[in-house]
Amino acid sequence: MATLKFKDPSIYKQIKAIPPKEDYLYAKFLADVECSIASSSKINLALFGAGRAGTIHLQTIARHPRIKLLYIIEDFGEKHEKIKQYWGLDDTIFLTSKDSDIVYNDPRVTAVIVASPTFSHEDIVKQSLNANKAVFCEKPIAQNLEATARCFQQATEANKPLFCAFNRRFDPSYSHVRERVCNGEVGHVQLIKATSKDSPMTSVDYLKNSGSSISIAGGIFHDSIVHDIDLVCWILGEYPIKVTTTAVANIEEIAAINDYDTVVITLLFKSGTIGIIDVCRISTIGYDQRLEVFGPRGMIQANNEQPLHCIKRQDNLSGIITPPIWYSFPSRYRNAYVNEMEHFLKLVQGEVQPTVHPNEILAVCKIATAAEQSARSGKPILLSWDD
């Protein structure tokens, strides 16, 4: 009876609890319950490429209530029937790239998703824009900065979205970190650190095909590190004025193609912030993805996520054992891929403004090129920007 005086009124008489904004899955559930969409019209899509990237997007596309997938363009014809049966795509037409004109000439196609090999991106983007289609393109859009800029100019003239996704912007954890930084919770950022270590090891054939020369088409800088550069610059809202890189190839097969497997980049920003990016092509502990932002008012971290984050066990005197972190990017960034596709669909239907802008994509490519130049020359690279 001594604590009876602390008894609260009936829960039914209290103010209804508001779900925390961090519970993004519950927010999605509420939207589904309310069927809250701004537009009920279907978006007719064509998907170019059904490899790794294409399959990631197909996971969203095949089950999305606002999408009708009219075409899949995949050059490995033996995969067509298997994909059709697995995803239940009875109404989808399968083509190879030699028949791409069928897609461009079909007025029903509202937008295309470009997830084909990188050498084919520019042509598909240009042909799609010429045919008045909106475009979602995996990086890179083209083989160099000049060609990429021309594609964006073409999109502007056609008044159609050309969306090149930096998917980490759409990750709930990283979005939350940025929001808190923008709210001034750490004050002026003094240090920002991004760690990215791949799992599993990328095949040598993929590395050879991704390129290793100074271009925006390949090598570890443009194939991988562009994501980390974009993440850091997006959170800070500025670009570096000096880039210094140390890079080595510890793996002989990577050294043989004149690329690197282990890289540390230091970015100096005009505001006085220092950015540090460390990247490795292989991590035996899983897909290591961490972010830390430090300032005079505190620190914000986004540490590695685990599929089974609430499970712990102890064996004898071994201490606490937890499940491993996510194994690779399709699982770690699953929510980000779903969110970026949803953003693109809203772009196509005119419901939102783009959150990834052409000048940002070109700037990130410029920084990645400078990072590679620093690695190969052993000297820091100075960058200038038009304010």
Secondary structure, DSSP 8 states (H G I E B T S, - for coil): -TTGGG----GGGS------TT-HHHHHHHHHHHT--S----EEEEEE--SHHHHHHHHHHTT-TTEEEEEEE-S-GGGHHHHHHHHT-TT-EEE-GGGTHHHHT-TT--EEEE-S-GGGHHHHHHHHHHTT-EEEE-S-SSSSHHHHHHHHHHHHHHT--EEE--GGGG-HHHHHHHHHHHTTTT-S--EEEEEEE-SS---HHHHHHH--SSSSS-HHIIIIIHHHHHHHHHHHTS-EEEEEEEEE--SHHHHHTT--SEEEEEEEETTS-EEEEEEES--TTS-EEEEEEEETTEEEEE----TTTT--EE-TTS-EE------SHHHHTHHHHHHHHHHHHHHHTTSS--SS-HHHHHHHHHHHHHHHHHHHHSS-EE-----
